[in-house]
């Protein structure tokens, strides 16, 4: 592993990084912006501004951007002319603010929510993981999720992995993905060490990178048996993405605080880049 370098700084609370179209896309949640950074550029382009704490992003097959608008409990779609429209309304399923989202290559979106507005040590409120079809139709894909956070599917599209941040202990859960996008064969992939609250994730072949902000680590977990394969020391990492010209750049979103008002005041958020092995 190389020493990390800073590719973006001065952000409030960067989250939900995605590598798409030769660029890194990042949501600055507290600032209400979706950013796009091209390697070599001095700064990121503001792609759109979203009211209500934007979070997860993804792309439809035709390249249009989807954004989970947290407080609004809606998934928005950025049209080719730059306008934002409602792609799907999840207010009948989501019991709290929308969080991370994973969009598959065929345009299906899996969207998590907080469950309620509680925080540890209060117990979490189990919530639904929603499935949004490419045409905007919404249904529940799974229930009893304990703060679904990072979400990803394997390259073959047959397995979906979700980080359940507020499970005790924190865990990674996997599902079999059916032909229609429904989820089956729910299994615990890994139960993590005390103090590890898994946040954003990124799949890497036969393993999964897991951001653990409260233990200052990024973990690499085996996708077959859940064993711990590698640990990177990174300050307060909230989310990760693999990208770069050869797919071996691990982009890590960090911030000194997740509290929106404090994050906006401090502007200490960064995106780090670490070279990782196969």
C-alpha positions as CSV (number, residue, x, y, z in Angstrom):
1,X,0.0,0.0,0.0
2,X,1.2,3.5,-0.9
3,X,1.0,6.5,1.5
4,X,-2.3,8.3,0.8
5,X,-2.4,11.5,-1.1
6,X,-5.1,14.1,-0.9
7,X,-7.1,14.6,-4.1
8,X,-9.8,16.9,-2.8
9,X,-10.0,19.0,0.4
10,X,-12.1,21.8,1.9
11,X,-15.2,19.7,1.8
12,X,-17.9,19.6,4.5
13,X,-18.8,15.9,4.6
14,X,-17.8,13.9,1.6
15,X,-19.6,10.6,1.2
16,X,-20.8,8.0,-1.3
17,X,-17.9,8.1,-3.8
18,X,-18.4,6.5,-7.2
19,X,-16.0,5.9,-10.1
20,X,-17.8,6.4,-13.4
21,X,-16.8,7.6,-16.8
22,X,-13.2,8.1,-15.9
23,X,-14.0,10.4,-13.1
24,X,-14.7,10.3,-9.3
25,X,-18.2,11.4,-8.2
26,X,-18.6,12.4,-4.6
27,X,-21.6,13.7,-2.6
28,X,-20.8,16.5,-0.2
29,X,-23.8,15.7,2.1
30,X,-23.7,18.7,4.4
31,X,-23.1,21.2,1.5
32,X,-25.9,19.7,-0.6
33,X,-23.7,19.1,-3.6
34,X,-22.8,16.3,-6.0
35,X,-19.2,16.8,-7.2
36,X,-17.2,15.3,-10.2
37,X,-13.4,15.2,-10.1
38,X,-11.2,14.3,-13.1
39,X,-7.8,13.0,-12.2
40,X,-5.2,15.8,-12.6
41,X,-7.7,18.6,-12.0
42,X,-7.1,21.0,-9.1
43,X,-10.7,21.0,-8.0
44,X,-14.0,19.3,-8.5
45,X,-16.9,20.4,-10.6
46,X,-20.3,21.0,-8.9
47,X,-22.6,18.8,-11.0
48,X,-25.8,19.7,-9.1
49,X,-27.1,21.1,-5.9
50,X,-29.7,19.1,-3.9
51,X,-31.7,20.3,-0.9
52,X,-32.2,17.9,1.9
53,X,-28.9,16.1,2.5
54,X,-28.1,14.2,-0.7
55,X,-26.4,10.9,-0.2
56,X,-26.1,7.8,-2.5
57,X,-25.6,8.3,-6.2
58,X,-25.6,6.0,-9.3
59,X,-26.2,6.0,-13.0
60,X,-28.9,4.8,-15.3
61,X,-27.8,2.9,-18.4
62,X,-28.1,6.1,-20.5
63,X,-25.8,8.0,-18.1
64,X,-28.3,10.0,-16.2
65,X,-27.4,10.6,-12.6
66,X,-29.6,9.3,-9.7
67,X,-29.3,11.0,-6.3
68,X,-30.9,9.9,-3.0
69,X,-32.3,13.1,-1.5
70,X,-32.2,12.1,2.2
71,X,-34.6,14.4,4.0
72,X,-37.0,14.4,1.0
73,X,-37.1,10.6,0.9
74,X,-36.9,10.7,-2.9
75,X,-34.6,9.6,-5.5
76,X,-33.9,12.4,-8.0
77,X,-32.8,12.1,-11.6
78,X,-30.6,14.6,-13.4
79,X,-31.8,14.9,-17.0
80,X,-29.4,15.5,-19.9
81,X,-30.2,19.2,-19.8
82,X,-29.1,19.4,-16.1
83,X,-32.5,19.6,-14.6
84,X,-33.5,17.6,-11.5
85,X,-36.7,15.6,-11.5
86,X,-38.3,13.1,-9.1
87,X,-37.4,9.6,-10.2
88,X,-39.0,7.8,-7.3
89,X,-40.8,8.7,-4.0
90,X,-39.9,6.4,-1.1
91,X,-41.8,8.2,1.6
92,X,-44.3,5.3,2.0
93,X,-41.5,2.9,2.7
94,X,-38.6,4.8,4.3
95,X,-39.2,5.6,7.9
96,X,-36.4,8.1,8.1
97,X,-33.8,9.9,6.0
98,X,-32.5,8.1,2.9
99,X,-28.9,7.1,3.1
100,X,-26.6,5.2,0.7
101,X,-27.8,3.8,-2.7
102,X,-26.4,1.3,-5.2
103,X,-27.5,1.4,-8.8
104,X,-26.9,-1.7,-10.9
105,X,-25.8,-1.5,-14.6
106,X,-29.4,-2.2,-15.7
107,X,-30.7,0.8,-13.6
108,X,-32.1,-0.9,-10.6
109,X,-31.4,1.1,-7.4
110,X,-31.2,-0.3,-3.9
111,X,-31.7,2.4,-1.3
112,X,-31.3,2.3,2.5
113,X,-32.6,4.6,5.2
114,X,-31.7,5.4,8.8
115,X,-34.9,3.8,10.3
116,X,-35.4,6.6,12.7
117,X,-33.5,9.6,14.1
118,X,-32.0,7.8,17.1
119,X,-28.3,7.5,17.8
120,X,-26.3,5.1,20.0
121,X,-26.6,4.0,22.7
122,X,-30.4,4.0,21.9
123,X,-31.4,0.9,20.0
124,X,-31.8,1.3,16.2
125,X,-35.2,1.1,14.5
126,X,-35.3,-1.7,11.9
127,X,-35.9,-0.4,8.4
128,X,-36.7,-1.4,4.9
129,X,-34.1,-1.7,2.1
130,X,-36.0,-0.3,-1.0
131,X,-35.7,-1.4,-4.6
132,X,-36.4,1.3,-7.2
133,X,-36.9,-0.1,-10.7
134,X,-35.5,1.8,-13.8
135,X,-39.0,3.2,-14.4
136,X,-39.3,4.6,-10.9
137,X,-41.6,1.9,-9.4
138,X,-40.7,1.2,-5.8
139,X,-41.0,-1.9,-3.6
140,X,-39.4,-3.3,-0.5
141,X,-36.4,-5.6,-1.2
142,X,-35.6,-6.5,2.4
143,X,-36.7,-5.6,5.9
144,X,-35.3,-5.5,9.5
145,X,-32.2,-3.7,8.3
146,X,-30.2,-2.1,11.1
147,X,-29.1,1.2,9.5
148,X,-28.3,-0.1,6.0
149,X,-25.3,1.9,4.8
150,X,-22.8,0.9,2.1
151,X,-24.4,-1.3,-0.6
152,X,-22.8,-3.0,-3.6
153,X,-23.3,-5.9,-6.0
154,X,-20.7,-8.4,-7.3
155,X,-19.5,-8.1,-10.9
156,X,-21.9,-10.9,-12.0
157,X,-24.8,-9.1,-10.3
158,X,-25.9,-12.2,-8.4
159,X,-24.9,-11.1,-4.9
160,X,-25.7,-7.9,-3.0
161,X,-23.8,-6.9,0.1
162,X,-25.0,-4.4,2.7
163,X,-23.2,-2.9,5.7
164,X,-25.5,-2.8,8.7
165,X,-23.9,-0.1,10.8
166,X,-25.9,-0.3,13.9
167,X,-26.2,-4.1,14.2
168,X,-24.5,-5.4,17.3
169,X,-21.8,-6.3,16.4
170,X,-21.6,-4.3,13.2
171,X,-22.0,-6.7,10.2
172,X,-21.9,-7.2,6.5
173,X,-25.0,-9.0,5.2
174,X,-25.3,-10.6,1.8
175,X,-28.3,-11.6,-0.4
176,X,-28.8,-13.5,-3.5
177,X,-30.2,-11.3,-6.3
178,X,-33.1,-12.8,-8.2
179,X,-33.7,-12.1,-11.9
180,X,-36.3,-9.5,-11.1
181,X,-34.1,-7.7,-8.6
182,X,-35.7,-9.3,-5.5
183,X,-33.4,-10.4,-2.7
184,X,-33.2,-13.9,-1.3
185,X,-31.0,-16.2,0.8
186,X,-30.1,-13.6,3.4
187,X,-26.9,-14.4,5.2
188,X,-24.4,-12.7,7.6
189,X,-21.2,-12.4,5.7
190,X,-19.1,-11.1,8.6
191,X,-19.6,-9.9,12.1
192,X,-16.9,-7.2,12.8
193,X,-14.8,-6.5,15.9
194,X,-16.2,-4.2,18.7
195,X,-15.8,-0.6,17.8
196,X,-16.2,-1.2,14.1
197,X,-19.3,0.4,12.7
198,X,-19.2,-0.4,9.0
199,X,-20.1,2.5,6.7
200,X,-19.4,2.7,3.0
201,X,-18.2,-0.3,1.1
202,X,-16.6,-1.2,-2.3
203,X,-16.4,-4.6,-3.8
204,X,-13.0,-5.7,-5.1
205,X,-13.2,-9.1,-6.9
206,X,-13.3,-11.7,-4.1
207,X,-13.2,-9.1,-1.3
208,X,-14.9,-6.0,0.1
209,X,-13.4,-2.8,1.4
210,X,-15.2,-1.4,4.4
211,X,-14.9,2.1,5.9
212,X,-14.9,2.1,9.7
213,X,-14.9,5.8,10.8
214,X,-14.9,5.2,14.6
215,X,-11.9,2.9,14.6
216,X,-9.9,4.9,12.0
217,X,-9.6,2.0,9.7
218,X,-10.5,0.7,6.2
219,X,-10.9,-3.1,6.4
220,X,-10.6,-5.6,3.6
221,X,-12.9,-8.6,4.2
222,X,-13.0,-11.8,2.2
223,X,-16.2,-12.1,0.2
224,X,-16.3,-15.9,0.5
225,X,-16.0,-16.5,4.2
226,X,-15.9,-13.0,5.9
227,X,-12.4,-13.3,7.2
228,X,-10.3,-10.1,7.7
229,X,-7.6,-9.9,5.0
230,X,-6.2,-6.4,5.4
231,X,-6.4,-3.3,7.6
232,X,-5.5,0.2,6.5
233,X,-5.0,3.0,9.0
234,X,-7.0,6.0,7.8
235,X,-8.4,8.8,10.0
236,X,-12.3,8.8,10.1
237,X,-13.0,7.1,6.8
238,X,-16.7,7.2,6.0
239,X,-16.8,5.7,2.5
240,X,-14.7,4.1,-0.2
241,X,-14.6,3.5,-4.0
242,X,-12.2,1.8,-6.3
243,X,-11.2,3.5,-9.5
244,X,-8.4,5.1,-11.4
245,X,-6.9,4.1,-14.8
246,X,-6.3,0.5,-13.6
247,X,-9.0,0.2,-10.9
248,X,-6.4,0.0,-8.1
249,X,-6.9,3.5,-6.7
250,X,-8.9,3.3,-3.4
251,X,-10.6,6.6,-2.9
252,X,-11.5,7.3,0.8
253,X,-13.8,10.0,2.0
254,X,-12.9,11.4,5.4
255,X,-14.2,14.1,7.7
256,X,-13.5,15.3,11.2
257,X,-17.2,15.3,12.1
258,X,-20.5,14.0,10.6
259,X,-22.6,16.7,12.3
260,X,-23.9,18.8,9.5
261,X,-23.6,22.3,11.1
262,X,-20.1,21.5,12.4
263,X,-19.0,20.0,9.1
264,X,-20.0,23.1,7.2
265,X,-18.2,25.3,9.7
266,X,-15.0,23.2,9.7
267,X,-14.7,22.3,6.0
268,X,-12.2,19.6,7.0
269,X,-13.5,16.9,4.7
270,X,-11.1,15.3,2.3
271,X,-10.9,12.6,-0.4
272,X,-7.7,10.5,-0.1
273,X,-6.3,8.2,-2.7
274,X,-4.4,5.0,-1.8
275,X,-2.8,2.6,-4.2
276,X,-3.8,-1.0,-3.2
277,X,-2.8,-4.4,-4.4
278,X,-4.9,-7.1,-6.0
